[in-house]
C-alpha cells in the first residue's frame, strides 16, 4: 500500500524549512499545480505542502484531522530539534508497551503530528 499525505500551512517557506530540517525531506515547488504547491519526498512516502484552504482550529481546540505519526531513529533528539525550530509539545512522550515510544507535537503552522521510536522494551 502506498501513502500520500498533504500538510496545510499558513507560511510556506517556514513550513518547508521546518520539515526539511526535522525530517530531512526533499521538497520542490511543483509548477504544474495551479496553486503554490511543494512535492514532498520522504524516501518511503510522498506528499504535498499547500496553502491552508480554511482557517486552522483555534488554539486549545482538538484536532479535526487525520494525524500522521512518523518513525524516527531517536525520539528525544527529534523532539529537541522540533522544539528548537518552534514546534510545541501536544502530548508528552509515552510508551506503547512492547512496541514504541510515542508523542505528539504541533508544527509551526498549528498542525498536530506524531513521532515514534520503535522499542520493544518501551514501558517494561
Order of alpha helices (4+ residues) and beta strands (2+ residues): beta-alpha-beta-beta-beta-beta-alpha-beta-beta-beta
